[in-house]
Amino acid sequence: MTSGKSSSPVPVPVRHYDKGERRFKHVGHGPTPIIEFSPGNPKMWVGKCPSTLTAQQHKQLVNEAIPGSNGDRELAFPKKLYVVHDGAIYEAQTTDRGYSYHGYPYRGKLAATLVEALREMAMKKQCQEAFDRWVKEQIEIHGTWS
């Protein structure tokens, strides 16, 4: 026999943004995200966030981000998160087992299903044109569209 009370869903814990003490590698000098390549090594890139992003915006972005696949690792938290801001795709990696994340503009391979989920986010944020440009210039899509 049940008590008649409905069970409420388990609340998602609030994620925190970890800027990192004295960490400036992922901070740009202007209002737009950029991808910089290391001189002499065109395969080594660094995503730099706009210098105009506030601490509150960083926290908001990690909390609206969607988890990427953990691959074959069984973890109780997402290792990487992805979010769209002003059309650019950002990746965040956990620094302490899912409590906080450090993020940066992303360049590289992404699964087609993840890109589609991020496209929906871009549509809701009304930045789909900028998103499509970012995908064309920075993202290699793999897998098939569902």
ZADREN-49037 format. One line per field, with one value per residue: residue in three letters; chain; x, y, z of N, C-alpha, C, O in turn. Coordinates in nm, 4 decimals, always signed. Layout:
N
type [ALA / ...] $
mol [A / ...] $
n_c1 [X / ...] $
n_c2 [Y / ...] $
n_c3 [Z / ...] $
ca_c1 [X / ...] $
ca_c2 [Y / ...] $
ca_c3 [Z / ...] $
c_c1 [X / ...] $
c_c2 [Y / ...] $
c_c3 [Z / ...] $
o_c1 [X / ...] $
o_c2 [Y / ...] $
o_c3 [Z / ...] $
This chain:
146
type [MET / THR / SER / GLY / LYS / SER / SER / SER / PRO / VAL / PRO / VAL / PRO / VAL / ARG / HIS / TYR / ASP / LYS / GLY / GLU / ARG / ARG / PHE / LYS / HIS / VAL / GLY / HIS / GLY / PRO / THR / PRO / ILE / ILE / GLU / PHE / SER / PRO / GLY / ASN / PRO / LYS / MET / TRP / VAL / GLY / LYS / CYS / PRO / SER / THR / LEU / THR / ALA / GLN / GLN / HIS / LYS / GLN / LEU / VAL / ASN / GLU / ALA / ILE / PRO / GLY / SER / ASN / GLY / ASP / ARG / GLU / LEU / ALA / PHE / PRO / LYS / LYS / LEU / TYR / VAL / VAL / HIS / ASP / GLY / ALA / ILE / TYR / GLU / ALA / GLN / THR / THR / ASP / ARG / GLY / TYR / SER / TYR / HIS / GLY / TYR / PRO / TYR / ARG / GLY / LYS / LEU / ALA / ALA / THR / LEU / VAL / GLU / ALA / LEU / ARG / GLU / MET / ALA / MET / LYS / LYS / GLN / CYS / GLN / GLU / ALA / PHE / ASP / ARG / TRP / VAL / LYS / GLU / GLN / ILE / GLU / ILE / HIS / GLY / THR / TRP / SER] $
mol [A / A / A / A / A / A / A / A / A / A / A / A / A / A / A / A / A / A / A / A / A / A / A / A / A / A / A / A / A / A / A / A / A / A / A / A / A / A / A / A / A / A / A / A / A / A / A / A / A / A / A / A / A / A / A / A / A / A / A / A / A / A / A / A / A / A / A / A / A / A / A / A / A / A / A / A / A / A / A / A / A / A / A / A / A / A / A / A / A / A / A / A / A / A / A / A / A / A / A / A / A / A / A / A / A / A / A / A / A / A / A / A / A / A / A / A / A / A / A / A / A / A / A / A / A / A / A / A / A / A / A / A / A / A / A / A / A / A / A / A / A / A / A / A / A / A] $
n_c1 [+0.0849 / +0.0546 / +0.1608 / +0.0369 / +0.1717 / +0.3493 / +0.6547 / +0.9193 / +1.1275 / +1.4813 / +1.6831 / +1.8989 / +2.2367 / +2.3921 / +2.6253 / +2.9608 / +3.1775 / +3.5141 / +3.7593 / +4.0267 / +4.3192 / +4.5294 / +4.5045 / +4.5103 / +4.5136 / +4.2886 / +4.1593 / +4.0631 / +4.1390 / +3.9390 / +3.5926 / +3.4963 / +3.4898 / +3.7835 / +3.9973 / +4.3201 / +4.6258 / +4.9226 / +5.2409 / +5.4382 / +5.3224 / +5.0614 / +4.8578 / +4.8084 / +4.5900 / +4.4293 / +4.1427 / +3.9979 / +3.8132 / +3.5735 / +3.6840 / +3.4946 / +3.3120 / +3.1373 / +3.1791 / +2.9352 / +2.8072 / +2.9728 / +2.9158 / +2.6408 / +2.6490 / +2.7854 / +2.5906 / +2.3758 / +2.4720 / +2.5054 / +2.5670 / +2.8488 / +2.9454 / +3.0745 / +3.2218 / +3.3565 / +3.3819 / +3.2630 / +3.1181 / +2.9905 / +2.9246 / +2.9220 / +3.2083 / +3.2747 / +3.1201 / +2.8940 / +2.8059 / +2.6266 / +2.7119 / +2.6422 / +2.6573 / +2.8978 / +3.0537 / +3.1194 / +3.3350 / +3.3487 / +3.5453 / +3.5489 / +3.6963 / +3.7054 / +3.5676 / +3.3005 / +3.1906 / +3.2837 / +3.3667 / +3.5879 / +3.5872 / +3.6036 / +3.6191 / +3.5410 / +3.7053 / +3.7106 / +3.6366 / +3.2989 / +3.0159 / +2.7463 / +2.4876 / +2.5195 / +2.5916 / +2.3516 / +2.1809 / +2.3028 / +2.2558 / +1.9801 / +1.9797 / +2.1086 / +1.9153 / +1.7086 / +1.8374 / +1.8560 / +2.0736 / +2.1466 / +2.2583 / +2.5213 / +2.6071 / +2.5980 / +2.8041 / +3.0210 / +3.0254 / +3.0816 / +3.3390 / +3.4913 / +3.4259 / +3.4378 / +3.2218 / +3.1162 / +2.9706 / +2.6258 / +2.3374 / +2.0509] $
n_c2 [-0.1173 / +0.2233 / +0.5471 / +0.7604 / +0.9893 / +1.1738 / +1.1039 / +1.3301 / +1.4493 / +1.3861 / +1.6548 / +1.8290 / +1.8750 / +2.1921 / +2.3147 / +2.4345 / +2.6968 / +2.6709 / +2.8801 / +2.8708 / +2.9248 / +3.1928 / +3.1322 / +3.1997 / +3.1125 / +3.0451 / +3.2840 / +3.5459 / +3.8582 / +4.0219 / +4.0881 / +3.8551 / +3.4948 / +3.3032 / +3.0867 / +2.9966 / +2.9079 / +2.7283 / +2.8682 / +2.7181 / +2.4712 / +2.3699 / +2.1978 / +2.2175 / +2.3769 / +2.6503 / +2.7390 / +3.0502 / +3.2394 / +3.5102 / +3.8208 / +3.9590 / +3.7969 / +3.7351 / +3.6261 / +3.5315 / +3.4676 / +3.2592 / +3.0642 / +3.0295 / +2.9247 / +2.6724 / +2.5461 / +2.5250 / +2.3671 / +2.0698 / +1.7227 / +1.5506 / +1.2409 / +0.9905 / +0.7995 / +0.4776 / +0.4813 / +0.4388 / +0.6666 / +0.8674 / +1.1184 / +1.3735 / +1.3880 / +1.5771 / +1.8777 / +2.0547 / +2.3598 / +2.6326 / +2.9631 / +3.2756 / +3.1696 / +3.0279 / +2.7149 / +2.5769 / +2.3848 / +2.2176 / +2.0871 / +1.8660 / +1.9468 / +1.8387 / +1.5844 / +1.6315 / +1.8397 / +2.1009 / +2.2827 / +2.3647 / +2.5793 / +2.6488 / +2.7904 / +2.5622 / +2.3480 / +2.0926 / +1.7384 / +1.6291 / +1.4365 / +1.3714 / +1.3668 / +1.5141 / +1.7628 / +1.8250 / +1.8520 / +2.0742 / +2.2571 / +2.2904 / +2.4213 / +2.6563 / +2.7591 / +2.8175 / +3.0158 / +3.2055 / +3.2306 / +3.0927 / +3.1318 / +3.2259 / +3.0042 / +2.8022 / +2.8967 / +2.8692 / +2.5895 / +2.5115 / +2.6207 / +2.5254 / +2.2687 / +1.9162 / +1.6870 / +1.3730 / +1.0497 / +0.9609 / +1.1532 / +1.1549] $
n_c3 [+0.0000 / -0.0812 / +0.0364 / -0.0728 / -0.1264 / -0.3677 / -0.5270 / -0.5513 / -0.8173 / -0.8149 / -0.7298 / -0.9552 / -0.8918 / -0.8317 / -1.0568 / -1.0467 / -1.1591 / -1.2355 / -1.2411 / -1.2000 / -1.0245 / -1.0979 / -1.3695 / -1.6991 / -1.9508 / -2.1094 / -2.1578 / -2.3600 / -2.5320 / -2.6159 / -2.7155 / -2.8359 / -2.8784 / -2.9464 / -3.1389 / -3.0936 / -3.2464 / -3.1736 / -3.2382 / -3.4863 / -3.4406 / -3.5820 / -3.5117 / -3.2455 / -3.0425 / -2.8662 / -2.7003 / -2.6475 / -2.4235 / -2.4463 / -2.3152 / -2.1906 / -2.0615 / -1.7664 / -1.4217 / -1.3261 / -1.5676 / -1.6559 / -1.4605 / -1.5083 / -1.7692 / -1.7349 / -1.5912 / -1.7633 / -1.9567 / -2.1588 / -2.1008 / -2.2371 / -2.3916 / -2.1766 / -2.2845 / -2.2646 / -1.9966 / -1.6699 / -1.4933 / -1.2260 / -1.2914 / -1.5468 / -1.7499 / -1.9410 / -2.0548 / -2.2740 / -2.4325 / -2.5848 / -2.6600 / -2.7692 / -3.0262 / -3.0419 / -2.9664 / -2.6545 / -2.4511 / -2.1433 / -1.8840 / -1.6102 / -1.3001 / -1.0581 / -1.0124 / -1.1062 / -0.9534 / -1.0065 / -1.3077 / -1.5790 / -1.8500 / -2.2111 / -2.5442 / -2.8058 / -3.0391 / -3.2766 / -3.2974 / -3.2837 / -3.1896 / -3.4139 / -3.3046 / -3.0699 / -3.1737 / -3.2991 / -3.0761 / -2.9603 / -3.1628 / -3.1393 / -2.8929 / -2.9708 / -3.1424 / -2.9607 / -2.8200 / -3.0059 / -3.1883 / -3.4143 / -3.6727 / -3.6238 / -3.4812 / -3.6814 / -3.8447 / -3.6676 / -3.6365 / -3.9005 / -3.9348 / -3.7157 / -3.6235 / -3.6552 / -3.7620 / -3.6486 / -3.7022 / -3.7607 / -3.8535 / -3.6521] $
ca_c1 [+0.0000 / +0.1337 / +0.1200 / -0.0360 / +0.2615 / +0.4250 / +0.7978 / +0.9678 / +1.2528 / +1.6041 / +1.7329 / +2.0323 / +2.3228 / +2.4431 / +2.7651 / +3.0381 / +3.2804 / +3.6471 / +3.8460 / +4.1647 / +4.4027 / +4.6315 / +4.4888 / +4.4656 / +4.5324 / +4.1649 / +4.0953 / +4.1060 / +4.1551 / +3.8321 / +3.4559 / +3.4542 / +3.5732 / +3.8764 / +4.0824 / +4.4573 / +4.7137 / +5.0600 / +5.3373 / +5.5189 / +5.2454 / +4.9249 / +4.7585 / +4.7861 / +4.5063 / +4.3786 / +4.0203 / +4.0018 / +3.6820 / +3.5702 / +3.7242 / +3.3741 / +3.2285 / +3.1432 / +3.1775 / +2.7968 / +2.7807 / +3.0444 / +2.8387 / +2.5164 / +2.6786 / +2.8108 / +2.4678 / +2.2828 / +2.5442 / +2.4609 / +2.6809 / +2.8996 / +2.9599 / +3.1911 / +3.2834 / +3.3376 / +3.4066 / +3.1439 / +3.1347 / +2.8642 / +2.9155 / +2.9765 / +3.3462 / +3.2753 / +2.9924 / +2.8952 / +2.7050 / +2.6382 / +2.7011 / +2.6586 / +2.6870 / +3.0176 / +3.0425 / +3.2171 / +3.3504 / +3.3966 / +3.5905 / +3.5435 / +3.8246 / +3.6971 / +3.4656 / +3.1655 / +3.1463 / +3.3102 / +3.4151 / +3.6609 / +3.5443 / +3.6730 / +3.5635 / +3.5830 / +3.7337 / +3.7456 / +3.5345 / +3.1819 / +2.9153 / +2.6362 / +2.3727 / +2.5510 / +2.5831 / +2.2092 / +2.1292 / +2.3562 / +2.1853 / +1.8516 / +2.0108 / +2.1372 / +1.7866 / +1.6401 / +1.9107 / +1.8490 / +2.2071 / +2.1718 / +2.3469 / +2.6574 / +2.6345 / +2.6287 / +2.9373 / +3.1187 / +3.0327 / +3.1492 / +3.4799 / +3.5657 / +3.3811 / +3.4327 / +3.1097 / +3.1149 / +2.8482 / +2.5152 / +2.2279 / +1.9393] $
ca_c2 [+0.0000 / +0.3449 / +0.6520 / +0.8642 / +1.1011 / +1.1550 / +1.1264 / +1.4389 / +1.4112 / +1.4222 / +1.7795 / +1.8272 / +1.9628 / +2.3103 / +2.3048 / +2.5555 / +2.7247 / +2.6767 / +2.9641 / +2.8286 / +3.0317 / +3.2434 / +3.0659 / +3.2950 / +3.0479 / +3.0412 / +3.4159 / +3.6285 / +4.0013 / +4.0970 / +4.0468 / +3.7349 / +3.3774 / +3.2748 / +2.9685 / +3.0334 / +2.7951 / +2.7484 / +2.8880 / +2.5996 / +2.3476 / +2.4062 / +2.1048 / +2.2503 / +2.4964 / +2.6932 / +2.8183 / +3.1644 / +3.2986 / +3.6567 / +3.8831 / +4.0235 / +3.7015 / +3.7558 / +3.5058 / +3.4839 / +3.4037 / +3.1307 / +2.9708 / +3.0018 / +2.8390 / +2.5339 / +2.4871 / +2.4945 / +2.2803 / +1.9310 / +1.6325 / +1.4714 / +1.0998 / +0.9517 / +0.6871 / +0.3499 / +0.5000 / +0.4463 / +0.7723 / +0.9170 / +1.2596 / +1.3914 / +1.4361 / +1.6968 / +1.9428 / +2.1388 / +2.4645 / +2.7340 / +3.1015 / +3.3663 / +3.0914 / +2.9448 / +2.5962 / +2.5711 / +2.2583 / +2.2328 / +1.9612 / +1.8693 / +1.9573 / +1.7691 / +1.4786 / +1.6777 / +1.9525 / +2.2229 / +2.2634 / +2.4744 / +2.5775 / +2.7246 / +2.7675 / +2.4292 / +2.3139 / +1.9511 / +1.6406 / +1.6096 / +1.3451 / +1.4383 / +1.3831 / +1.6236 / +1.8861 / +1.8533 / +1.9035 / +2.2094 / +2.3404 / +2.3241 / +2.5222 / +2.7798 / +2.8111 / +2.8767 / +3.1364 / +3.2926 / +3.2554 / +2.9784 / +3.1682 / +3.2257 / +2.8642 / +2.7307 / +2.9413 / +2.8064 / +2.4480 / +2.5009 / +2.6580 / +2.4689 / +2.1366 / +1.8007 / +1.6070 / +1.2330 / +0.9754 / +0.9943 / +1.2298 / +1.0674] $
ca_c3 [+0.0000 / -0.0889 / +0.1285 / -0.1453 / -0.1563 / -0.4907 / -0.5073 / -0.6352 / -0.8822 / -0.7449 / -0.7885 / -1.0155 / -0.8133 / -0.8996 / -1.0969 / -1.0224 / -1.2587 / -1.1766 / -1.3239 / -1.1775 / -0.9699 / -1.1902 / -1.4989 / -1.7995 / -2.0805 / -2.1862 / -2.1578 / -2.4716 / -2.5063 / -2.6796 / -2.6859 / -2.9077 / -2.8537 / -3.0556 / -3.1327 / -3.1292 / -3.2715 / -3.1269 / -3.3465 / -3.5133 / -3.4228 / -3.6201 / -3.4568 / -3.1047 / -3.0343 / -2.7359 / -2.7090 / -2.5550 / -2.3978 / -2.4508 / -2.1892 / -2.1366 / -1.9875 / -1.6215 / -1.3387 / -1.3239 / -1.6969 / -1.6553 / -1.3781 / -1.5794 / -1.8830 / -1.6941 / -1.5401 / -1.8730 / -2.0497 / -2.1678 / -2.0874 / -2.3475 / -2.3589 / -2.0972 / -2.3540 / -2.1961 / -1.8536 / -1.5868 / -1.3949 / -1.1708 / -1.3309 / -1.6818 / -1.7541 / -2.0241 / -2.0818 / -2.3936 / -2.4291 / -2.6889 / -2.6137 / -2.8835 / -3.1454 / -3.0267 / -2.8817 / -2.5455 / -2.3811 / -2.0059 / -1.8253 / -1.4646 / -1.2322 / -0.9290 / -1.0120 / -1.1343 / -0.8712 / -1.0824 / -1.4445 / -1.6416 / -1.9893 / -2.3145 / -2.6780 / -2.8511 / -3.1783 / -3.2879 / -3.3357 / -3.1982 / -3.2434 / -3.4839 / -3.2144 / -2.9784 / -3.2526 / -3.3194 / -2.9479 / -2.9452 / -3.2613 / -3.0763 / -2.7924 / -3.0446 / -3.1913 / -2.8453 / -2.7811 / -3.1239 / -3.2437 / -3.5019 / -3.7831 / -3.5695 / -3.4481 / -3.8059 / -3.8850 / -3.5772 / -3.6719 / -4.0306 / -3.9231 / -3.6025 / -3.5774 / -3.7448 / -3.7133 / -3.6835 / -3.6776 / -3.8519 / -3.7960 / -3.6156] $
c_c1 [+0.0893 / +0.0784 / +0.0416 / +0.0500 / +0.3354 / +0.5718 / +0.8429 / +1.0987 / +1.3727 / +1.6580 / +1.8741 / +2.1198 / +2.3709 / +2.5902 / +2.8328 / +3.1415 / +3.4127 / +3.7385 / +3.9905 / +4.2477 / +4.5152 / +4.6261 / +4.4308 / +4.4743 / +4.4081 / +4.0892 / +4.1532 / +4.1159 / +4.0435 / +3.6958 / +3.4075 / +3.5452 / +3.6642 / +3.9465 / +4.2196 / +4.5387 / +4.8539 / +5.1515 / +5.4230 / +5.4457 / +5.0990 / +4.8168 / +4.7262 / +4.7109 / +4.4649 / +4.2542 / +4.0247 / +3.8641 / +3.6877 / +3.6094 / +3.6046 / +3.2828 / +3.2475 / +3.1448 / +3.0369 / +2.7606 / +2.8509 / +2.9634 / +2.7088 / +2.5419 / +2.7072 / +2.6852 / +2.3630 / +2.3453 / +2.4883 / +2.5823 / +2.7192 / +2.9096 / +3.0852 / +3.2643 / +3.2553 / +3.3634 / +3.2744 / +3.1690 / +2.9983 / +2.8392 / +2.9655 / +3.1183 / +3.3550 / +3.1331 / +3.0073 / +2.7791 / +2.7300 / +2.6225 / +2.7347 / +2.7051 / +2.8072 / +2.9874 / +3.1556 / +3.2167 / +3.3982 / +3.4340 / +3.5882 / +3.6846 / +3.8245 / +3.5737 / +3.3219 / +3.1135 / +3.1673 / +3.3744 / +3.4907 / +3.6304 / +3.6223 / +3.6026 / +3.6241 / +3.6023 / +3.7661 / +3.6274 / +3.4221 / +3.0862 / +2.7998 / +2.5166 / +2.3961 / +2.5423 / +2.4368 / +2.1457 / +2.1776 / +2.2907 / +2.0484 / +1.8713 / +2.0350 / +2.0078 / +1.7108 / +1.7049 / +1.9181 / +1.9874 / +2.2457 / +2.2671 / +2.4939 / +2.7002 / +2.6748 / +2.7667 / +3.0454 / +3.1364 / +3.1105 / +3.2993 / +3.5579 / +3.5355 / +3.3866 / +3.3268 / +3.1334 / +2.9928 / +2.7426 / +2.4103 / +2.1145 / +1.8076] $
c_c2 [+0.1233 / +0.4502 / +0.7625 / +0.9850 / +1.0711 / +1.1817 / +1.2360 / +1.3953 / +1.4587 / +1.5500 / +1.7628 / +1.9212 / +2.0814 / +2.2876 / +2.4390 / +2.5720 / +2.7405 / +2.7539 / +2.9172 / +2.9463 / +3.0662 / +3.1745 / +3.1645 / +3.2374 / +3.0570 / +3.1741 / +3.4989 / +3.7751 / +4.0850 / +4.0378 / +3.9208 / +3.6176 / +3.3531 / +3.1407 / +3.0136 / +2.9064 / +2.8295 / +2.7694 / +2.7620 / +2.4678 / +2.3761 / +2.3104 / +2.1353 / +2.3830 / +2.5239 / +2.7773 / +2.9278 / +3.2289 / +3.4502 / +3.7133 / +3.9474 / +3.9279 / +3.7218 / +3.6227 / +3.4466 / +3.4143 / +3.2681 / +3.0270 / +2.9326 / +2.9038 / +2.6949 / +2.4676 / +2.4613 / +2.4020 / +2.1383 / +1.8387 / +1.5682 / +1.3267 / +1.0787 / +0.8352 / +0.5578 / +0.3591 / +0.5101 / +0.5454 / +0.8198 / +1.0627 / +1.2711 / +1.4484 / +1.5671 / +1.7454 / +2.0292 / +2.2368 / +2.5593 / +2.8708 / +3.1917 / +3.2920 / +3.0001 / +2.8259 / +2.6005 / +2.4306 / +2.2914 / +2.0945 / +1.9733 / +1.8729 / +1.8806 / +1.6780 / +1.5323 / +1.7918 / +2.0840 / +2.1870 / +2.3874 / +2.4680 / +2.6701 / +2.7008 / +2.6392 / +2.4204 / +2.1653 / +1.8663 / +1.6374 / +1.5135 / +1.4241 / +1.4616 / +1.4966 / +1.7573 / +1.9237 / +1.9084 / +2.0465 / +2.3059 / +2.3825 / +2.4311 / +2.6576 / +2.8424 / +2.8800 / +3.0078 / +3.2387 / +3.3314 / +3.1448 / +3.0119 / +3.1664 / +3.0832 / +2.7868 / +2.7694 / +2.8732 / +2.6588 / +2.4300 / +2.5238 / +2.5761 / +2.3226 / +2.0342 / +1.7071 / +1.4608 / +1.1633 / +1.0193 / +1.0748 / +1.1350 / +1.1285] $
c_c3 [+0.0000 / +0.0043 / +0.0597 / -0.1779 / -0.2859 / -0.4618 / -0.6024 / -0.6990 / -0.8003 / -0.8090 / -0.8442 / -0.9340 / -0.8964 / -0.9320 / -1.0716 / -1.1328 / -1.1874 / -1.2708 / -1.3131 / -1.1304 / -1.0673 / -1.3270 / -1.5992 / -1.9411 / -2.1688 / -2.1857 / -2.2718 / -2.4316 / -2.5666 / -2.6488 / -2.7582 / -2.8735 / -2.9737 / -3.0303 / -3.1796 / -3.1467 / -3.2237 / -3.2465 / -3.3634 / -3.4951 / -3.4539 / -3.5689 / -3.3106 / -3.0961 / -2.8906 / -2.7617 / -2.6040 / -2.5466 / -2.4168 / -2.3145 / -2.1198 / -2.0605 / -1.8377 / -1.5471 / -1.3331 / -1.4550 / -1.7066 / -1.5779 / -1.4476 / -1.6943 / -1.8409 / -1.6408 / -1.6475 / -1.9758 / -2.0460 / -2.1628 / -2.2194 / -2.3013 / -2.2735 / -2.1634 / -2.2803 / -2.0456 / -1.7787 / -1.4741 / -1.3483 / -1.2086 / -1.4741 / -1.6756 / -1.8326 / -2.0464 / -2.2061 / -2.3873 / -2.5461 / -2.6238 / -2.7316 / -3.0085 / -3.1343 / -2.9362 / -2.7794 / -2.4879 / -2.2405 / -1.9542 / -1.6736 / -1.4070 / -1.1008 / -0.9207 / -1.0205 / -1.0499 / -0.9457 / -1.2159 / -1.4901 / -1.7910 / -2.0800 / -2.4480 / -2.7354 / -3.0017 / -3.1800 / -3.3289 / -3.2330 / -3.2677 / -3.3046 / -3.3915 / -3.1147 / -3.0512 / -3.2742 / -3.1912 / -2.9246 / -3.0445 / -3.2050 / -2.9696 / -2.8607 / -3.0971 / -3.0786 / -2.8024 / -2.8952 / -3.1771 / -3.3415 / -3.6167 / -3.7382 / -3.5328 / -3.5737 / -3.8587 / -3.7999 / -3.6135 / -3.8023 / -4.0173 / -3.8202 / -3.5702 / -3.6895 / -3.6866 / -3.7493 / -3.6370 / -3.7770 / -3.7779 / -3.7645 / -3.6579] $
o_c1 [+0.1886 / -0.0372 / -0.0145 / +0.0056 / +0.3782 / +0.6074 / +0.8084 / +1.1723 / +1.3656 / +1.6770 / +1.9571 / +2.0813 / +2.3880 / +2.6689 / +2.7684 / +3.1871 / +3.4229 / +3.7888 / +4.0663 / +4.2456 / +4.5875 / +4.7287 / +4.3163 / +4.4457 / +4.4200 / +3.9687 / +4.2742 / +4.1031 / +4.0529 / +3.6841 / +3.2913 / +3.6630 / +3.6266 / +3.9532 / +4.2346 / +4.5230 / +4.8980 / +5.1416 / +5.4736 / +5.4994 / +5.0205 / +4.6977 / +4.6274 / +4.7616 / +4.4652 / +4.2593 / +4.0516 / +3.8058 / +3.7941 / +3.5714 / +3.6133 / +3.1850 / +3.3602 / +3.1146 / +3.0212 / +2.6909 / +2.7941 / +2.9448 / +2.6701 / +2.4645 / +2.6577 / +2.6740 / +2.2703 / +2.2793 / +2.4324 / +2.6886 / +2.6339 / +2.8846 / +3.1885 / +3.3574 / +3.1424 / +3.3665 / +3.1843 / +3.2320 / +2.9011 / +2.7425 / +3.0435 / +3.1441 / +3.4315 / +3.0389 / +3.1175 / +2.6693 / +2.8407 / +2.5321 / +2.8444 / +2.7832 / +2.8180 / +2.9074 / +3.2715 / +3.1124 / +3.4787 / +3.3629 / +3.6214 / +3.7776 / +3.9293 / +3.4883 / +3.2329 / +3.0015 / +3.0783 / +3.4282 / +3.4625 / +3.6459 / +3.6964 / +3.5329 / +3.7424 / +3.5262 / +3.8405 / +3.5307 / +3.4457 / +3.0776 / +2.7609 / +2.4515 / +2.3021 / +2.4910 / +2.4017 / +2.0654 / +2.1023 / +2.2722 / +2.0067 / +1.7891 / +1.9873 / +1.9928 / +1.6552 / +1.6374 / +1.9791 / +2.0145 / +2.3626 / +2.3491 / +2.5798 / +2.8161 / +2.7742 / +2.8387 / +3.1467 / +3.2488 / +3.1959 / +3.3785 / +3.6788 / +3.6114 / +3.3461 / +3.3416 / +3.1660 / +2.9212 / +2.7664 / +2.3966 / +2.0854 / +1.7020] $
o_c2 [+0.1281 / +0.4433 / +0.8494 / +1.0745 / +0.9583 / +1.2697 / +1.2345 / +1.3144 / +1.5575 / +1.5539 / +1.6919 / +2.0355 / +2.0703 / +2.2469 / +2.5438 / +2.4743 / +2.8149 / +2.6988 / +2.9249 / +3.0538 / +2.9778 / +3.1594 / +3.2077 / +3.3065 / +3.0746 / +3.1768 / +3.5200 / +3.8110 / +4.2077 / +3.9478 / +3.8827 / +3.6366 / +3.3793 / +3.0906 / +3.0628 / +2.8099 / +2.9442 / +2.6970 / +2.7069 / +2.3626 / +2.4033 / +2.3389 / +2.0846 / +2.4874 / +2.4350 / +2.8753 / +2.9021 / +3.2678 / +3.5110 / +3.6588 / +3.9856 / +3.9724 / +3.7251 / +3.5184 / +3.3245 / +3.3128 / +3.1727 / +2.9147 / +2.8157 / +2.8102 / +2.6025 / +2.3451 / +2.3835 / +2.3625 / +2.0932 / +1.8728 / +1.5358 / +1.2956 / +1.1418 / +0.7789 / +0.5323 / +0.2576 / +0.5827 / +0.5131 / +0.8129 / +1.1232 / +1.1870 / +1.5454 / +1.6567 / +1.6667 / +2.0720 / +2.2028 / +2.5655 / +2.8924 / +3.1839 / +3.3452 / +2.9035 / +2.8346 / +2.6245 / +2.3660 / +2.3825 / +1.9969 / +2.0775 / +1.8108 / +1.8598 / +1.6938 / +1.4842 / +1.8376 / +2.1690 / +2.0779 / +2.4992 / +2.3625 / +2.7572 / +2.6005 / +2.6111 / +2.4773 / +2.1169 / +1.9152 / +1.6423 / +1.5108 / +1.5293 / +1.5658 / +1.5676 / +1.8546 / +2.0415 / +2.0016 / +2.1304 / +2.4235 / +2.4971 / +2.5219 / +2.7608 / +2.9646 / +2.9881 / +3.0991 / +3.3446 / +3.4478 / +3.1073 / +2.9280 / +3.1116 / +3.0463 / +2.7142 / +2.6847 / +2.8261 / +2.6092 / +2.3420 / +2.4544 / +2.5585 / +2.2589 / +2.0607 / +1.6554 / +1.4278 / +1.2078 / +1.1026 / +1.0654 / +1.0443 / +1.0691] $
o_c3 [+0.0726 / +0.0460 / +0.1265 / -0.2500 / -0.3103 / -0.3833 / -0.7206 / -0.6424 / -0.7272 / -0.9305 / -0.7874 / -0.9095 / -1.0178 / -0.8465 / -1.0751 / -1.1922 / -1.0899 / -1.3688 / -1.4097 / -1.1904 / -1.1134 / -1.3932 / -1.5861 / -2.0389 / -2.2901 / -2.2105 / -2.2804 / -2.3146 / -2.5681 / -2.5658 / -2.7443 / -2.8432 / -3.0879 / -2.9181 / -3.2915 / -3.0719 / -3.2321 / -3.3456 / -3.2657 / -3.5299 / -3.3631 / -3.5814 / -3.2574 / -3.1371 / -2.8054 / -2.8360 / -2.4867 / -2.6478 / -2.4047 / -2.2108 / -2.0031 / -2.0004 / -1.7884 / -1.6051 / -1.3352 / -1.4537 / -1.7598 / -1.6248 / -1.4463 / -1.7141 / -1.9055 / -1.6446 / -1.6253 / -2.0719 / -1.9460 / -2.2148 / -2.3021 / -2.1849 / -2.2962 / -2.1058 / -2.2386 / -1.9759 / -1.8207 / -1.3734 / -1.4234 / -1.1623 / -1.5188 / -1.6043 / -1.7971 / -2.0556 / -2.2404 / -2.3433 / -2.5997 / -2.5431 / -2.7870 / -3.0874 / -3.2099 / -2.8431 / -2.8133 / -2.4773 / -2.2213 / -1.9780 / -1.6171 / -1.4586 / -1.0396 / -0.8335 / -0.9504 / -1.0723 / -0.9477 / -1.2347 / -1.4469 / -1.8526 / -2.0346 / -2.4631 / -2.7164 / -3.0800 / -3.0948 / -3.3873 / -3.1123 / -3.3905 / -3.2540 / -3.3999 / -3.0790 / -2.9960 / -3.2683 / -3.1973 / -2.8751 / -3.0133 / -3.2217 / -2.9569 / -2.8135 / -3.0962 / -3.0978 / -2.7548 / -2.8813 / -3.2066 / -3.3509 / -3.6543 / -3.8073 / -3.5515 / -3.5728 / -3.9116 / -3.8516 / -3.6206 / -3.8120 / -4.0810 / -3.8354 / -3.4972 / -3.8027 / -3.5759 / -3.8633 / -3.5473 / -3.8645 / -3.6559 / -3.8424 / -3.6355] $
